[in-house]
Amino acid sequence: MKTSEFIRKVEMLGVTTVEKDKTMLHIKRHGIEAANVSLEKTSYFQICGKLPRRLLNLIVDYAVTDISERDDD
């Protein structure tokens, strides 16, 4: 899954936003950090609490995508 596609899908969930820096995507729900996903390592992510299943599935799908297949920027 491309990074831009992941961000679009996550933000369509309504109360969820994504902030991007050089190495990580920071996923926030209601303004509180809910998860982080590495932009440099495959399958490297952190969940910071309970998430809706749909959001969790999106995070896992993106996290296991090979780095070379994510880049679209």
LOMIKE-695194 format. One line per field, with one value per residue (C-alpha): residue number from 0; residue in three letters; x, y, z. Coordinates in steps of 0.25 Angstrom, whole numbers, always signed. Layout:
N
bado	NUM_...
seke	ALA_...
east	X_...
north	Y_...
up	Z_...
//
This chain:
73
bado	0_1_2_3_4_5_6_7_8_9_10_11_12_13_14_15_16_17_18_19_20_21_22_23_24_25_26_27_28_29_30_31_32_33_34_35_36_37_38_39_40_41_42_43_44_45_46_47_48_49_50_51_52_53_54_55_56_57_58_59_60_61_62_63_64_65_66_67_68_69_70_71_72
seke	MET_LYS_THR_SER_GLU_PHE_ILE_ARG_LYS_VAL_GLU_MET_LEU_GLY_VAL_THR_THR_VAL_GLU_LYS_ASP_LYS_THR_MET_LEU_HIS_ILE_LYS_ARG_HIS_GLY_ILE_GLU_ALA_ALA_ASN_VAL_SER_LEU_GLU_LYS_THR_SER_TYR_PHE_GLN_ILE_CYS_GLY_LYS_LEU_PRO_ARG_ARG_LEU_LEU_ASN_LEU_ILE_VAL_ASP_TYR_ALA_VAL_THR_ASP_ILE_SER_GLU_ARG_ASP_ASP_ASP
east	+0_+5_+8_-2_-13_-11_-12_-24_-31_-28_-32_-46_-49_-52_-46_-32_-21_-7_+6_+18_+33_+45_+45_+30_+16_+9_-6_-15_-29_-36_-23_-16_-5_-11_+0_+13_+18_+32_+35_+49_+46_+36_+27_+31_+20_+15_+0_-2_-16_-29_-32_-44_-42_-43_-31_-23_-24_-20_-8_-4_-6_+2_+13_+15_+16_+30_+37_+40_+25_+21_+28_+20_+25
north	+0_+14_+24_+34_+23_+19_+33_+36_+23_+26_+40_+35_+29_+43_+46_+40_+48_+45_+53_+50_+52_+47_+33_+31_+33_+37_+33_+41_+39_+50_+58_+47_+38_+24_+18_+20_+13_+13_+19_+12_-2_-13_-18_-8_-1_+2_+2_+12_+7_+1_+3_+0_-13_-5_+4_-7_-15_-3_-1_-15_-16_-3_-8_-21_-14_-15_-1_-1_-2_+9_+21_+30_+44
up	+0_-4_+8_+2_+0_+15_+20_+12_+17_+31_+31_+24_+38_+43_+56_+52_+47_+42_+44_+36_+39_+33_+40_+45_+43_+55_+56_+65_+69_+76_+77_+85_+79_+76_+68_+60_+48_+43_+29_+29_+34_+29_+40_+50_+57_+71_+76_+88_+93_+88_+73_+65_+57_+43_+47_+53_+40_+32_+41_+40_+25_+23_+32_+25_+12_+6_+7_-8_-10_-1_-7_-16_-11
//
